């Protein structure tokens, strides 16, 4: 064990001056036609409109903001505008790097806390031909842990190349790293004789991140008569034996008695991966007495046979990670990097980022060091050998790095649409001034009105044939009656008025027309919107539109493939990509067969009802946050059916209180969120949410149930062997940790996640409290004095508890009226930490975007796990429970299907 202290960074002042000078060269301009935004909004709606802007070396993390509102990075807003043309000074607009000092060092010492990260770099010079070898030593005083204490991400691209590979001394295992796949020990099991190779009992099991494993199974050889070698083995998804250094991953079980047995394998896993864990006999000598237990299950993950079979069984087979020992010294060398993955990716990075030609100051190769434990780290003994056009070179110096945002250029003025920026207007009705700024510089200011206006959402179709009647239909958003629809087709025909949202109209000639639709509701409030309608001669128009839609669909399919399989499934389901692809092919066939104007008119009418988005982007990322229990999430009827419950209605509230108190004291439930949006005609619409629910065991009860409401359009990542009751899925939790990953088009958030936990009713403490009358003998003077003092202390305690509750719950609401602001800021801090940004840089960026010092300090303390309010007494949470009953969470408004959805034409 050793202690390493941070030294004062050299050259920080010089770097800071250069950094400021670099920013002075950045600029942006707003065109003569500077902006256009809608002036009427409903409560909490997003600003819709555009700003006409030109960019010159503008930092990608420059913030668009408005007073007391959300902020959005420039690059994020640009990515939501598929038609905005721009370039960056680095490929893919990823962050650039600068060293925090002049000269490199032979060693760098760091002191890191959990969730801390730091950027270290290597500089090489010349015209690069190849990266030939790498040696680097890392020392740490981190103690043993059930998760890797350190992660090394070469190139800072999100891909972890190295973790700690030292297993726990003695091979003892971490319970949190044990996984039995789909086997549920509470279910009734049968026993089966262990098969002889090639027949095998196999189970699909996820191996968690660990430097070593024990493979095992429940075996009954109580008679001791079976003398065979019972083997555990590891197979991949194709049922091929996994190898390590040319040898299959196998081990022999020590079978004796009745119960779980296991054996060690020399195998490590950097990130959770699925394998088949199998058990079988390798020789026929002796009796066949040894048995394994299991049961048949239609949702099983196991099978029995000589090869891969349908997974309709569940066996008591497991994989058990042994955990991570103390790091001590970790040497990264050619021998460690057996697959040459680091050096080859370094060369690819130099080719892409610098085109193999390093500038005079050198090519910077970043290394992100992530810490999961408090530790002191020393990085030293670098020897990077590489080849240039002038010969071979050796680099042995290391540099502390800071992340520098890429610079964005747009040569001409362009409309940058604001719809994807989530600039929401206030929730209360009235007149307001909306002022948009970029990095604190005002772009424009407009007066807006917030009322319960009827809102025009969309029109179908937007493509129409000339001289053929076309049916138009408008979609709207309002809970009031629309008494009049006004249609101005802008083709010299009179304005038409209807009492329904449908009308038939014939355009006289081909061209582009502005169709303006106005709505008037029963309160006399009006809303309007203008759409472009493209009118053409059907025969000439159809092929162009078909080709465009098919090309756009191929682009969307390619974008979807960039995401993981779960998100792909969700997006394909919502956007109906497969169905729309077939519909476009069918319309191609109909177009080739058509001969009459009526035929073409019908094709183009159907074609115009298919809307292919311009792009699909990840628009929001929220790290794991604690899900606080809520009375509104608990469904008593479902809980009663699954785990027992109250006998009559008079017991319902006591039962509800008991569940809520148990959750407050025992539940360790977190969730993370990713939001995906489609962009159409410059506007962005959220269409899919990816949610991960994480439950860690923090209770002693054996039977604990996790309930998840059957959310609209829900797709699970894999088989979770869920059961169903009413409108809920549920699981009986047995392992130390359970993660459930799914996607849904429904809006999700920590405040409205439809999940709750509860033990069986027998484990709950349900009491009917009675208050007995108390008599006081006023003649006992000392008794009265003591009673008075007790009452005073009690009053003071209640006041203190009330204030601490207010600070913990109301203070946060006071600082952040919109809960989404809180989550967005936490996400921003988490992402900035991963990039190696200091708290000072984060504070400056947040203050630039309009956040107060009080808000910034609160967020940084909350993220770091520091106290954000008063010191709380143990009784606080019980008193806090009383406040909960009167404070019901407000669910966000449900979103209607946006125009980004593809619509079925027939």
N, C-alpha and C positions, 0 to 999 in steps of 0.2 A: 504494500500500500504506500502511496506517495501523494504529496500535495503539490499542485502546480498553480502558480499565481500569474494572472494576466499582467503583462508589461505594458507600459504606455506606448501606444501606437506611434510609430515614427511617420512624420510627413503628413499627419492628418490635416494640419492647417493649410499646407500647400494644396493638398487634394481638394479641400473644401472650396478654396478660391477658384481652382480650375473647374470644379463642378458648377459653381455659380456662373462663371464665364460661359460655360457650355449652355446653360439655360438662357442666357441673354440673347443667344443667336436664334432662339425659337420664336416663332410668330404665327399669328393667324389673322385673317381679315374676313370681314363680313361684306357681302356684295351689296350693290345698290338696292336690289330687291332683297332686303335682308332676311325676312322671315314671314311666316304665315302660320297662325295657329287658330284652332277653333275657339270660339268665345263663350260657348255655353256647355256646361258640364253637369253631370249628376254628382251625388256625394261620393268622394274618394276616387273618382275616375282618373285615368291617366291623361296627361296632356297629349293632344294630337296635333301634329303640324310639322313644320320643318324650319331649319335655319340655313341660309345660303352662305357657305363658308369655304375658305381656301386655307390650306395648312402648309407651313414651311418649317420643317425640323421641329414639329411640335411633339413633346414627350407623350408617349402612348398612355401614360397614367394620369395625364391632365384631367381634371375633374369638371364635368358639367354639373352645376348645382343651382339651387334657388333657395332663398332664405327659409329656414325651418322645414325644408323638404329633403327628399332623397337626393343622392349624388350618384353619378354614373361615370366610369372611366371613358375617355375618348375612344380607346380601342374597342371597348365593349359595345358602345353605341354604333361604331362603324361596322362591327361584325353583324349587327342587327339590320344593316342597310345593304342588301345584296347588290344594289346598283351603284354604290359609291365606289369610285375608282381612286386608289391610293397606292403608295409604295412606302417601304420602310428601309431604314439604313442597315437592317440585319434581316436575314432570311426568316420567313414565317412570323415576323414581328415579335420575336422572342426577346427576352431581356439580354442586354449587353452587360459587360463587366469592366470594372476598373480596380486597380490595386490600391490599397489603403496606405501606401508608402512607396518610397523610391526603390530601395534595394530589397531583394529577396532575402530570406533567412534559411539556414540549414535546418532549423526546427521551429515549430510554432506550438505554444502552450495555450490551452483553452480551459476555462471553468464553465461547465454547462449544467443547466437544470433540466428537469423533465419537460419535454416538448420544445426545448431550445434547439436552435440549429445555427450553423455558422458556415460561411462560404470560404473555402481555401482554394488557391489556384496555382497552376503551373504555367510558365511562359516559355514558348519555344520560338525560334527565329529561323528565317530562311524560306526557300521554296521547298516544301515538304514532299518527300516521296513516300515515306512509310514511318510508322511507329513500331520499333523493333522489340523493345523490352521495357518492363516496368518493375521497380522495386520500391516499396514504401513501408515504413514501420509505424504502427499506431500503438501507443500505450495508454491504458486506462486503469483507474482504481475502482471501477464499478464492481459492486458485489453481485453474487449470483441472483438470477431472476427467472421468472416464468415467461418473460418476453425478452427479445434481443435488446440489450442495453444501448446498442448503437446501430445505425444504418448509414451506409456510404452510398451516395448517389453521384456517380461520375457523370459529368456534363449537366447536372441539375435538370434532368429531363423527366423526373418523376419515376424513373426506373431504378430500383435499389439493386446494386450489383453485389454488395457484400454486407453480411451481418455477422454477429459473433458466432463462431463455429465450435466453441468450447462447451461440451455438455457438462451437466452437473457432475461433480466428483462422486463416484460411487454409483452413478446411473439412477439415482432416485428420481421419481417422476413428479410432474406437476399435475394435480387433479384437473386444472383448467385446460390441460392439453390432451385429455383423454376423450376419445370419441368412439361410440358404438354404432355409428350410422343410424339406421332406422329401428334398431332393436329397442323395445320397451320392456324393461324388467318387470313392470307391473302386470303385463299380460300373461295369460296362461300359456305355458310352453310344453312342447313334447321333446323327447330325447331321440337322437338319431346316431347310429354308429358312424364314426369317422370313416370316410371313404378312402379307398386305396387309389393311389395315383394311376391313371390320369383324372379320375373323378375327384372333385374338390367341393368343399363347402366354401363359398365366397360371399363377401359382403362389400358393397360400395361404401367406402369410408373416407371422409376428408381428413388428411393429415395436416395438422396445424403447423405453423412455423416453429421449427425446433432443430437443434443440431444433432439429435439422435432420437431413436424410438425403441419402444418395446412393442412387439406384436403379440397378441394373446387371444385366448378364448376361454369360455367356461367349459371345463372338461370333467366328466364323471368317470373316474377309474378307481372307484372306492375299493373294488375287489382286488386291485393290483395285478390282475391277471394279464392285462394287455401289456406286452413287452415291445410293441412296435415303436419305431421312430415316428412320432407325430410332428409334422413340419408345419411351420407358419411361413408364408411367402407373400411377396408383394408383386402385383401385376398392374400394368397400365390399362388405359381405357379400351385397348384392343385385345386385352387378355394375353399380353406377351410379358414374360418374366422381366421385371426391372433389374438392370445390372448396375454394378458399381465397381469400377476398376476391372472390368471384364468378368466379374463373378455375379451370379444371380443373388438377389436379396432374399435369403432364406435363413431360418434358424430352427433348432430342435427344441420342442417343448419338454419341460420336466414334468411328466404326467404322473401324479400320485394323489390319491384321495379324490375329493369332490369340491370343485370351486374354480376360481379364476387362476390361470397360469399364463406366464408370458416368457419371452426370450428377447434378447437384445439384437438389433440389427445395426449395421454401420451405414447409416443413411441420414441425410439432412434435407430439410425443406425450407426454402427462403420465404415462400408465401403459401397460404393454404391451397392445397391441391388434392383432387380426388384420385384415389387408387382403389383397386380391388385387393382386399386382404383375405387370403385363403388359408385353409387348414386341410391337411390330408396326410395319409400314411405313405411313407416312402419304401416300405418293405412289408412282406407278408408274413414274416415269422411271428410266432406267438398267437394268442387268441385275439379276437376282435371285440374286446369288451368296452374300450373307450368310446364315450358318447359325447356329443355336443347338443346343446339345447337350442330350440327355435320354434317358429310357428309360421304358418302360411298367412300371407297378407297381400291383398290386391295392390296395395301401395308399397309393397316391400322394395328393398334395395339389394337383396341377396338371391343366390341361386345355388343349385347343386348340379354338377355334371362335369363332363370332360372338357367342354369349351364354354364359351359365353352363351348363357341361356336367358330367357325372359326373367326379369327380376320380380318374382312373386313370393319371396320368402324373406324372413328376418331371423338372423342367427346371432347368438351371443358371442360375437367376434369384435375385437377392438384394436385400435392403434393408440399408443400412449406416448406423447412427447416427453422427453426427459428433462427439458428445461435448459437454460443457458447458464453455464458456470461463469466465474469471474473472468474478465477479459484478459487481464495481465497484458501480454504483448501479442499483437496481431500483425503478422507480416504478409503484405500483399505483394506477390511476386508472380513470375511466369508459371511456377508450379501451382500456385493458388488459382490463377486465372486459366484453368485447364482448357476452357473453350475459346480462349483468346477474345472474349466478348468485350473486355474493356479496351484493349489496344485497337481492335477493329472499329469500335464505335468512336474512339478518339480520332482515328484517321478520317472516318466519314464526317465527323463534326468539323474538322479542319477543312475538308473539301467543300462542305456546304457553306460554312460560315465565312471562310477566308479564301475560298477557291484555291487552296494549297499554297497561297502566297502570303506569308505573314508580313504585316506592316513593320516599320522600323521599331516600334515599341513591343512587337512580338504578338503571337497568337496566344490568347488566354484560354486555358483548359480548366473549367471550374469543377470543384468537388464540394458537394453539399454534405455536411456532417450533421446527422440528426441524432439527438440524445433522447432516450426514454427514461433515463435515471439521472440522479445527481452524480456528477463525476468530473474528475480532472483528466484531461487528455493531452498527450504530447504526440505530435506528428513530426516524423524526422526520417533521416536516411533515405531521402529521395534519390533515385537513380533512374532517370528516363532516357533511354537511348533511342535516337531517331535518325533517319537518313534525309539529307537534303541534296539538291543538285550539286552542291559543292563538297559533299562528303558526309560522314557520320558525325553526330554531335551527342554530347551528354549534358543533361540539365539536372542540377541538384538543389535548386533554390525553390522555396515555397513562398507564397504571398497570401496575405489576408485580402479578401475581395469584398467589394460592395456591389450590389446589383444596380445597374443603370437602365432605365426604361428605354426601349427603342424609340426612334424619331420617325414621325409620320409626315409624308409630303403628299399634297394633291395639287397638281399643276394648275387647275382651273377652279373657278367657283362652282360648287355643286350643292344640291339640296341634300342636307343630312336630316333625315326624318327622326323625330323625337319620340315616336310612339313606343319604341322598345326600351326607352330609358327609365320607365317606371316612375316618371315625375307625377306623382298623384296630387290632386287638388285636395283642399281641406274637406273633412267630412261634413261640416256644418254648412247650411245654406247661407247665401249672401253674395256680396260683390267683393272681389279681391283683386290685387295686383300681382300678376305672375311675372317675375323677373328672372331671366336665365343668365348665368355667368359661366365663363370658362376660366378656370384657375383664378377666380376672384375678379376677373374683368367682365363687366356687364356687356352682354350681347344685345339684349332688347328687353323691353317691359311692355306688358299688355294687360288691360283690364279684362277680367273674366267674370262670368256669373255662374253661381252654383245653385241650381234649383232642381226640382223634380221634373226636368224637361223630358218629353218623349224623345228618344234617341233613335235615329235611323242607323241600323247596323250594316245592312248590305242589300244588294239587288241581284236578282238572277232573272235572265242571263245578262252578261255584259257583252256578248257577241250576238248580233242579230242579222238575219238576211234582209236584203233590200227587197221592197215590194211584196213581202210575204208577211201576213199577220203573225205577231210574236206575243206570247203570253209573258208578262213581267210580274214578278212577285217581290215585295220588299219585306225585309225582316226588321224588327224593332225591339227596343228594350224599354218597357214601362209597365207598371202595374195598374195603370189607369186606362179608361176607355178612350180610344181614338175616335173622334167624331168626324174627322175629315182628312183625307189624303189628297194632296195637290201634286199633279204630275206635269212638269214642264219639259217636253221632249226636245225643245230647241231646234225644231225642224219646220218652223213657220206654221205649225198647227196650233190651235188655241190650247191654253192651259186646261187640263181636264181634272175634275174632282170626283172622288169616289168615297164610299164609306167603308170599303174593304181594302185589304193590302194587295189586291190583284187587279190587273188591267191588261187589255189586249190593244196593241198598237202596231201600225204598219209604217215603217220608215220609207220615204219616197225614193231615196237614192243612197248609194254607198258613200261612206265617209265616216268621220269621227264626230259624235254628238255628245254634248253635255246634258245629261238628264238630271234635273233638280227635283228632289222629292221633299215636300213639306208635310209635317204632321201637326195636327191640332188636337189636344186632349180635352177632356170634359171640364178642366179648369181654365181653359183658354190658353194654356202654355203651348208654345210651338217649338218644333225642332226641324232642322233641315240638313240635307247633305246632297252633294253633287257627285255623280258618277260619270265616267267616260264609257260610252257605248260605241263599240266598233261595228259599223254596218258595212257589209260587202255583198258582192254578187256571190251567192253560195258556192257555185262550182269552182270559182277562182279562189275563194276564201278558205275552203275546207282543208285542202292539202297543206297550206301554210300553217293553219292552226294545229292540225294533227301533228305535223313535224315538230312544231314548237313544243306542244304538250308532251310528246314522246321524249324529246331531248331533255325537257325539264324534269320529267319523271326519272330518267336515267341519272341525272345529276343528284336528285333527291335520294335515290337508292344508294348512290355512292357515298353521300354524306351520312346516311343512316349506318352504313357499314363501319364507320369510324368509331361507333359507340359499342358498348359491350352487348352480348347476345340478348340479355333481358330487355335493355332499352330498344334494341332492334325489333324485338317481338312486339313491344308496346307501341312503338311508332308505326310499324307496318299495320297493326290492327286498327289504330285510330285513323291513319291516313288511307287505309284500304289500298295499299300500293299494288298488291297482287290483283285485286278486283279491278282497279282502275286500269292497270296494264292490259287486262283482258278486254275491258270495255273499249279502250282505244283501238285495239286490234280489230274488234268487231266493227267499229265505225269505219276503219280503213276498208274493210271488206264491203260494207254497205256503200261507201263512197265509190269504189270501183264498179259497183253494179248499178248505181243510180243513173237515171236518164232524164227525169223530169225535175222541174224547178221545185215541185212540192217535195220530192225525195230529198233534194239538197237542203231545203228548208228544215225538214224534220231532223236531218243529220246535224246541221249546225245548231239547231235548238238544243238537241241532246248534248252536243259537244260543249256548248257554252255553259252547261251546268256542272262540268268537271273543272274544279279549281286545283291546280297543282301548285304548291307553295314554291316560292323562290329559293328558300333555304331553310335548313333545320339547324338550330344552334343550342348549345348549353348556355342558358341565360342566368342561372342562379345556382350557387353551391353553398350549402349550409353544413358545417362540421357537426360532429356528434354533440348534441345538447341534451341536458337532463329534461325528462318529461315529468312535470309535476302532477301528482294525482288530482283528479277533479271529480266531484260528485256527479256531474252531468254525464260523465263517460261510463259510469257503472250501470249496467243493465241487470236489475234485480231478478227479472223473470228468467233470463238466460242462466244467471248464476245459480238460481234456485234449482233449475232443471239439471244442471251439470254437477254442482257441488253441494246440493241440499240448501236449505234456507229457512226463512221465517215461516212460522205456522199460520199467521193471519196478518191482516193489514196493519193491525196495531203494532206488530213487531217490525214492520218494514223499515221504519226510520232507524231503529236501533241496529238492525242488521246492516243498513247502509252506512251508518256511522262506524260500525266495527270494521267493515271492509276498508273504508277510507282511512281510518286511523292505522290499520295494518299496513296499507300502502305507504302512508307517510313515514312509518317507522322502518319498513323493510324493503320497499321496492327500490331497485337500482336499474331504472329503465331509461334508455337514451334513444335518440333517433337522429339520423342524418338525412339530408334532402338534396336532390338535384332536380332542377326544373328545366325542361326542354321546351323551346318555342319554335313556331313556324312563322316565317316572314312572307307576306304577300302584299305586293304593290307598296312596298316601303313601310308596312306596318307589321308589328310583331305580336303574336298571340300565344300565351302559354297553352300547351296542349298535353303535356305529360309530366308526371312527377315520379321520380325514383326514390323510394324510401327504404332505409335500412333500420330495423328495430333491433336493439341490442339489450338483452336482459342478462345481468350478472347475478349470480346467487349471493344473496345477502340475508338469508333466512335459514331457520333450522327445520321448518315444517317439511315433511316428506312429500305431501301432495299439494302442489301450488299450480294454479291454472293461469294461463295467459289467454286473454280474449281479444280478438280482432274483428271488428265489424266487416261484413261483406261489402267492401267499398265498390262503387261503380267501376266497371272495366278492369278489375284487379287481375294482375297476372303475377304469379309467384315465380321466383328465379328457378326453383327446383322442387322436388318432392319434399315437403315438410311434414307429411303424414298428419295433416290437420284433420280434426273431427269437426262436425257441424252441429249447431244447435240454434234453431230459430234463424235470426239474422246475423249470426256470429260464427266464425271459426274459433276453435280453441285447441290448446295443447296442454298436456300435463307435463310440467317441467321436471326433468330428472337430472340433467347435466348441470355443471357449474355455470355455463354460459350458453345462451342461445341467440342466434342471429336469424332474422327473417327478412328477406329482401324481396321487394315487389315494386311494380309500377302501376299507376292508375292515372286517368285523366282528371280525377277530382283533385281540387286544391287541398294540399296537406300543409300542416305546420305543427310546431310543438304545442301550440295552444289548442288545437282541435284534432289531434291524432286520436282516432276512435279505438283506443286500447286501454285495457285495465287488467290488473293482477289481483288474484285472491286465493287464499288457501281454502281447504275444505271447511265447511261450516263448523265442524267439531274443533278446529284450531282457533276459531275466532273467540274473542272475549266479548260476549254480549251481556250487558248488565242493565238492569232497571234500577237507577239510582233513586233512593228515597232520602228526603231531608227530614230528620227527626227534630221536633221542637226542642229548643234549648232554653233552659231557665237560668237566670242569673240572680244570685243573692246580692242585691245592691248594698247590703250592710257590710259585705266583706270589702273593705276599702282597697286592700292590696289587689284583690281580684279585679276590681274595677279599673285600677291603674294599669295593670298588666293587659287587660282587655283593650283599653284605650290605645295603649302603645301598639298592641298587635294590629288594631284596626288601622292606625296611622301607617304602620309599616306595610300593611296589605294594600292600602290605597296607593302608597308610593310605588309598590311593586307593580300594581295594575297599570299605573300611569307609565312606568318604565317599559313594561311589556308591550303596552299599546303603542308607545313610540317606536320600540324596536320592530314591531310588526309593520307599522307604517313605513319605517325606513326600508325594511326588506321588501315590501310589496308595493306600497303606494309611491315611495320615492322613485322606484324604477319607472312606474307608469307616469309619474310627474316629469321625469327627464325624457322619456320616449313615449309620446302619445300614440305613435304607430308602432306596434310590436315588430312589424317587419323591419323597421329601422334598426332595432336592437339586433335582430338575427343577421341583417346585412353587415352591420358593423363588426360583429363577432367573426363572421365569415371573412371580412376584409383583414382583420387582425391575424386570423389563422393563416390566410394565404401569404400575408406580408412576412410573418414569422418564418414560413417555409422558404421564402425567398432570401432570408437572411437580413431583412431590413431591421434597423434599430427602432426602439420605441420613440426616439426623438424624431426620426423621419416620419413615422406613423402619426405622431402628434401634429407635426407641421402639415401633413397632407389632410388630416381630418379637420384641422382648424381652417385650412384654406377653403374647404368645401362648406364651411358655415357652422360646424359643430362647436359648441362651447367647451371651454376648458373643463367644466364640471362634468359634461357628458363624456368627454374623451378620457378623463381620469377614471370615471366609473367603469367604462368598457374595458380598459386595460387591466384594472383590478379584478373585474369579473372574470376575464379570460385567464388571468394568472392564478385564479382560485383564492385571491385575497379577500379579506372582509370588506364589504361595500356599505355596511350600515353599522348599527350599534352592536355591542356585545350582547348575544342572546342567551337568556337563561334556559335551562333544560325544559321548563314548563311552557316556554313560549309557543312551541308547536301545537300544544293542546289548546291554548287560548286562541292561537291563530286559526284553529279549526272552526271556532265559533264565528269568526269573521268570514270564513269561506262561505257559510250558508247564505249570507246576504249578498255575496258578490258572484254573480253568474258570469262566466266568460261569454263574450260576444263573438259568435262565429262570423267569419268573413262572408260577404255576399257570394252566392253561388254564381259561377261564371257560365254564360251560355256558350254554345258551340261557336267558335270564331270562324271567320271566312277562311282561315288556314285549313279547315277540314275539307277533304275531298267529298263531294256530294255525288250520290249515285244518280245517273242521268235518266234512268228508266223507271 
